[in-house]
Amino acid sequence: MNAIIKVINGPVIIAKNASLLKIREMVMVGKNKLIGEVISIEKDFATIQVYEDTTGLKIGEEILPTGRPLSLKLGPGMLGNMFDGIQRPLNKIKDENGAFIPSGIGLKSIDEDKKWQVNIKVKQGDNIDIGDIYATIQETESIEHRLLSPVKGVVEKVEEDGEYTIEDEIVTVKKENDEVEKLKLYQYWPVRNPRPTKKTLPIRDLLETGQRVLDIFFPISKGGTVAIPGGFGTGKTMLQHQLAQYSNADIIVYIGCGERGNEMTQVLEDFPNLIDPNTKRGLMERTILIANTSNMPVAAREASIYTGITMAEYFRDMGYDVALMADSTSRWAEALREISARLEEIPAEEGYPAYLGSRLSEFYERAGSFINLNGSKGSVTLIGAVSPTGGDFSEPVTENTRRSVNVFLGLDKNLAYSRHYPAINWLTSYSNYVNNLSDYYEDLTGEDIVSLRNEMMNILTEEDRLKSIVMLVGKDALSDDQKNIMDVADIIRVGYLQQNAYNDIDKYVPLKKQILMLKSIKRYYDNMKEALKSTLDYEEILNPKLVSEIISMKYDIRNDDLNKFTELNAKIDNYFQSIKEGDMQ
């Protein structure tokens, strides 16, 4: 006898006659066959969370088992596509059913009718292992899709290169137990299970973003974990857009988790028009969008995070560097809280379930740089936005996230309201990858960039201390060295940390230019310190025109004309040399 519905509580269903169901099994609920997942079993009763609108469900309707956990269909057709939280293609649903997602449409996913040009990479008699590449497809101009074997055995039969749909069987493998497995163009993978790897690698490579405050001051590593907390209007979504467009990751997975519909509409309208600066082609060619807005079923919002990370791991296994943007994990945590309340679990701080911290840790632990089962190298970088109520970083989601990540980019509403973007507060933010990446910077430039960065950070920290003195007694009470620190900190803030997303030169800055800019600021600072040893006063030495020129170098020196820094540095040296010669006379 199949299980039947006994209790309906929003997206949570209690079923009886459920002894044959399994934990985490995907089921079809009611006459409309709504997609659900078994989350607990007690004697003859099971608790099921449903990923669709349960309006119209009735007591006594049947619940059908599927025999497998909630899984994704991983294969060609994901790139450039937009899915909901359980991998249903939204564009196709819109074409077939209009603007709203009806209940009971089933678990559609990637296109089963489209034909792909397949190049077979194995031949009859080959030994094949789990994770080995048995065929490739040029899915987009910039990304080759590599089909990975889910089994180990000997290849018994292969088809010729040609056009196939994802359901066509192209390779037959005889497994070690003599069972035969016919490989298609896709595989299923349960979303809550991390995909296996051979070895975890140490963090060594920078995820270059073209954003100066990140690449030098608070660097993100490939395979790293990042939190971007900030109140309303501080630029979390815009910063993630910048990272998606300009980072040197091969694949971008963007999850709009519980955000307002108008924000996701902006994402969906903007992304197809963005150009990837690395390939000079459309950004969507290497992007997967997952949209689960605040008016969609809450259980699917909870699943969307796992859907995204499973897709990211799949492309990582092919040997790609993947960056996943989750906007925002606060909405995901709110979904956990709502489902937990309906399950009548004992609440912890602010009503969140007691397992909030462990769930966040489980998610961020799926990041990393790895040697895959097939010997290739890949990485998954996790970048999660956090939306603390009222910008309070001490609330549970932000605090638990802070314990799980290595880069914390605290957005500041005062910086945002003063039009300083990215509005990353350099005093509350940090990156634990700075020292790990010292060799990366040194290999690129042959210089100790980390020490340069640390010296500039010390200037900013000292400026914050001096501000309290200035507020009490004014800037005139400072010593000349302290005045120099205040002015150089202003150069760093305005001329370096602040970046203009609407300026063609400043919106994306290559790493070499970022370093040259910082070295020019350091050159000015050192020359000014030396000049202050003379008999001249600070005001006599200060050259506002030269300071203005240093600040405007981010606009005046093009990214492809870095020789201009030689002229700027010569101008700095010549000015202070003239000061020195004048003082000696």
Secondary structure by P-SEA (a helix, b strand, c coil): ccbbbccccccbbbbcccccccccbbbbccccccbbbbccccccbbbbbbccccccccccbbbbbccccccccccccccccccccccccaaaaaacccccccccccccccccccccccccccccccccccccccccccccccbbbbbbbcccccccccccccccccccccbbbbccccbbbbbccccccccccccccccccccccccccccccccccccccccbbbbbbbcccccaaaaaaaaaccccccbbbbbbccccaaaaaaaaacccccccccccccccccbbbbbbcccccaaaaaaaaaaaaaaaaaaaaaccbbbbbbccaaaaaaaaaaaaaaacccccccccccaaaaaaaaaaaccccccccccccbbbbbbbbbbcccccccccaaaaaaacccccccccaaaaaaccccccccccccccccccaaaaaaaacccaaaaaaaaaaaaaaaaaaaaaaaaccccccccaaaaaaaaaaaaaacccccccccccccccccaaaaaaaaaaaaaaaaaaaaaacccccccccccaaaaaaaaaccccccccccaaaaaaaaaaaaaaaaaaaaaac
